[in-house]
């Protein structure tokens, strides 16, 4: 069983969290976890059209930024949002991610390309 490291959010600077959320695929992962309403998901339960290695990389970036928590359950790695901690240390962040108009393709929901 693999053990994952999770930083204390008090040690994670805002710029690290924002950098982790700068990728549309990672935003899609967070949105998928938000839609799960507190239920942990296996990484393959989050709908993304990317290869397994890229998916693992995105989950690792989110984990290193303190956004998600991952634990092993049998052969699955179950991931959940660190919602309570995020809301305490970065109030409004998850609400902003949930309402962002960018989808995983990098386009806004109105069809225009998202800009950085």
N, C-alpha and C positions, 0 to 999 in steps of 0.2 A: 504494500500500500504506500502510495506517495503522500507525504506530508507537505502541505503548502505553507509558505510564510506569508503572514499578513501584517503590514505595518500598523502601528497605532496611529489613528487619524490625527492626533495632536502633533505628530511628527511629520505629517505630510503637508507641504506648503500648497497654497491655492494654485499656483502656477503648474504644479505637477498634476493636479486633478484636471485642470483645464486642458493641459497638453494631452492627457489620456483621452479626453472627450473631444479632441479636435478631429478625430477620424470618424466618418459616417458609419462605418461598421461597428465601432465601439459604441456609438450612440444607439445604434440598433440593438446591440446586446443589452444595454441598460434599459432601453424601452421594453424589450422582451421580458426582462426581469420585473420591471414595473407592472406590466400587464399580468404577471403571474401572481400579483397581490400577496407577496410574502412567501410564496411556495418556492422552494429551491428547484432549479432546472438542471438537467444534464446539458452539456454544451451543445449537443446535437439537437436539442429541443428549441434552440433559438434559430429562427429561420434566416440563413445567410447563404448566398451563392458564392462561397469561397472554399478553398481546399482546407483539409484538416490542419495542416501545419500553420496556415495563416490564421485560422480560427483559434488555435492554441496560443499563438502569439498575441492576438487581441485580448484574450482572456488574461494572459500574463500581465500585459500592460495595465489593464483595469485592476488587477489584484495588487500590483506594485504601487498603484496610486491610491490604494485603500478603498476603492469603490465597491469591490465585490469580495465575497467570502466563499471559498471553495473547500469542500471536504469530500473525502472518499467514502463511498457507501458501496461496499462490494466491489464490482468492476466499474462502477460509474463514479464520475467526479461531479458532485452536485454543487451548484453555484447559486448564491442568493445575493441580493443587494445588502449593503451595510446601511440600510435606510435610516435607522434611528441615529446612528453615529454621524452619518452624512448630514442629516437634518440639524443636528446639534452644532457641528463644526462649520457647515456651509449651508446656512438656511436659504431655502428657495432654489437651490441648485437642481434638485430632482424635478421640481415643478417646471423649471426652465427647460430641462432636457425633454420632459414629456411633451411640452408644447412647441418645441422647435420644429420648423417646417421642413427640415432636411431628412431625406430618407437614405437608406444604405447605398443607393446608387450614386450619391453625391449630388442629387438634384433636389431642389425644393419641391414641396408638394404641388406648387403651381407650375412645375415643369421647367423652371429656369435653373441654370447651373448655380450651385451654391458657391459663394466666394469666401475666402478665408479672412 
